[in-house]
Amino acid sequence: MADAWATPLERVEFEGADQQLISGGLIRGDHIQGYLAKPEGAGPFPAVIGLHGCAGMPDTTKRKLVDELVGSGYVVLLVDSFATRGVEHACTGGYSDIAGMRRSDAYGALAFLARQTFVDPQRVAAVGFSQGGWVALFVAEANSFEPFVGPSNLRFRAVVALYPICKWAMGRLVIPTLILIGALDESTPAADCSDKIDAWGTDGPPIELVVYPGVHHSFFYPELQPGRKIFGHWLEYNEEAATDATRRMREFLKRHLN
């Protein structure tokens, strides 16, 4: 399937980052797989780590995201947090620390990219969708990396979060962040994001919020046309919002990674 895509995808495997406990114990990162694509040439290139939602990432969306980003000069690593764990979805609970597990995956992916000669490890961003957007907000927080074992100079430089779970974000974000969300989102209300940003204030790196009128959750996924109710919430693709979000993401990444 991947061979038919405009940009070939290579399946890769890596270890999630280990987490150091206050007690002195260690939680080992899980074995994770992902899908890697790169522009032609030796690099080093800036890179984007893609973090899927609670039900994974549909193939058409993978193709669209990878082709867009690789075509703009980025290495892309799509992290699959579910395959090696045997998880079908994590949309209805059942996992006590899904955020911790997935943050470990994100930092493990960052360390994996840093070992690739064609990647500039100082120019890596996270792009997350829904639950993955929530994880992206987590890695943008102060001291997010602190509990994890890894090279001390590795950090994400920017974050793009599409319809993230803002109400569960904690401390003020300390790296440039772009949040893209629909005004009619029932799953992750836009008001939660605007309330958080207002509470955080204007000190620190920029946090940009774009709210699309008349747009629902998962507006970036072409598979969701027509829209439908899934897990009790309405999800629907919106071509105009998706096109604008792609443009804004491209401009934001160029501004902060190039």
N, C-alpha and C positions, 0 to 999 in steps of 0.2 A: 504493500500500500504506500509506504513512505517513498518508494522509488518513483512513483508517479507524480509526486509533488514537484512543484517548481523548485523548491529547495530541499535537497535530500536531508533526511534525519538519521542520525546514528544513535542507536540505543547504547547508553553508558550506565555504569554502576559505580556507586561511591558510598562512603559511610557518612551518616549523619554526625554532626558534631557531638562530642561527649559533653555532659553537663556535670559540673562540680557542685556537690551539695555542701551546704554550710557545715554539716556534720563531718565532712571530710570524705564521704563516699563519692562514688562516681556512677552516673547513669550513662551507659554506653549508647552511642547513637546507633540507630538501626541501619541495616543494609538497604539502600534506596536505589531505585533506577530512575533514569531520566532520558530525555531525548535532546541531542545536541546538533546544532546546525551552525555553520559559519560562512562568512563571505569568502570569496576566492582571494588567495594571497596568504602571505606569511604573518601579517599583523605586526605588532600586537594590536588587537581591536578592543574597543569598549564592549561590554557584554551586558545582557539582560537575563535575569533568572525569572522564569514564569512560574507562578504559584496558582494552582487550579482551585476551583470552588469545592463545595462539600460533596459534589457528585462527580468530581473529575473535570476534565475538559473535553468537549466534543471534538471529533476529528476535523470538522470544517473550520472550527474556531482555531484549533492548533495550526492548521495550514495557513489561515489568514494572518495570524499573529506572526508566525515564523517568516513567511514570505515578506511581510511588511518590514519587520525589524532587520532581517538579514539583508534585504534590499536597501536598507538605510545604513548599512555598514556595521551592524552589531552581531557578535556571537550570541546565540540564544541557547539557553539550557532550560527546557521544560521539566520541572521536577514532578515525578509521579509519587506522591506520598502514600498511595493506597496499594499499588500492585504487589509489592513484596510483603506487605502486611496482611494481604488477603481481605482487604476492606472493599466492599462494594460501594458504599457511600457513608458519609458521616453527617447526614442532614437532620437526623432525628435523635441525636445524643448517643449515649452508649460508650463514649470515650472520655475518661476523666480528665485527661490533659492533652486534648488534641492540639491546643495552641503550642504547648511545650514541645510536643513531638514534631510539629511542623516547623517550628522555629529552629529546632535542631537540624531538620532537613535543609532549611534555607542556608544556614551557616555551613553545613557540610557541602552544599552545592557551591557556595562561595569559595571554600577551600579547594574544592575540586577544580574550579575554573582557574584559580590562582596558580595551579600547577601546570597549566597548559601554556606552552610557549607563545601561542597565537592570541592570548588574552592579556590585556593590561589590567592587573588586579586592582589598581587604584581607580578604575573607571567601570564599576559594576553597579547596576541598579536592579531593584526588585519590582516586578509588575505582578499584582495579584488581583484575583477576581473573587468577590463575595467572601467566603471563608479565607481564601488565599489573600484577599485584600486586607482582611483583619490581621493575618500573619505579617503582611507587608508593613502595616502600621506598627506592629510590635517591633520589628527590626529597625524602625525609625526612631524608637524611643531611646532616651538616655539610658546608658548602662545595660542595654538589651543584650549585648554580647558578653557582658561580664561573667555570667555563670558558665559560659561555654569554653571548652579547651580548644585552643587553636592559635595561629599566628596573631600576635597582638596588633599588627598593623592592618589587619583585614577588616574592612567595614564596607557596608553599602554606601554609595554616594548619593543616591536619589531613590525615591519610591513613587510608583504610580499605583493607586488603589481604585479599582472599579467596583462600585457598589459594596464597600466594605462594611463590616459590623462595627460602626464607630462607637456605639454605646459601651463596648467592652474594651476600647482603647484606654490606656491608663495615663501615663505621664505625657508631658508636652513633647512633641516630635522635634528631633534635633538635626534632621537632615531634610533637604528640600523634598516636599511631598505634593503630589497632585491627586486630588480625589474627584472622581467622576461618578455621578449618581443621578437616578431619575426621580423626579418630584412625586411620582405615583408608586414608588417602591414600597411594597408592603413588607418585604422580608428584612430590609435594612433601611429604615426610614432616613430620608435626607435630613430631617430635622435633628436627628441624633448627631450628625456630622457638623452641622452649623452650630449646635449647642456646644459641642466639644471645642470647636475652633474658637468660639467666643470666650469660653472659659480659659483656654490656654493663653489668650492674649496675642499681641503682635510681636513680642520679643522673640528673637531667635530666627532661624532659617524660615524662608517663606513656605506657607501652607496654602495652596490654591484649591478652592472648592468650586466645581462647576455642577450646577443642578439643571437638568434638562426637563422643561415643562412637558407634562403629558406622557412621560416615559416611565416604563416599569423596570423591575429587576431583570437582570440578565439581558439587557438591551444589546449587548455586544455579540450575542450568540446567534448566527444566522439559522441555526437549527430550530430556533423557537419562533418560526413563522408558519402558520398562525400561532398566536400566543396560547398558553394553556395553564391550568392550575396544577402545580406540582408541590407536594408536601404542604398543601393548604394555602399556597401563595401564588399570585398570578405572575407569570414570567412571559416576557414577549420581546422579540427582536425589534429594534427600531433602526432602520438604515441611516436616517439622517443623524441620529445621536451617535451611532457607531462610527460613522464617517468622521464626524467632528471630534469624537474621542480619540480616534486614530491620529488625526492631525495634531491635536493638542499633545498627545503622548509623544509623538515624533519631535515636535518643537521643544517640549520640556526636556526630553532626554538629550537632545542636541545642545541645549543651553547648559545642562549640568554635567554632561559626560564628555563633551568634546572641547 
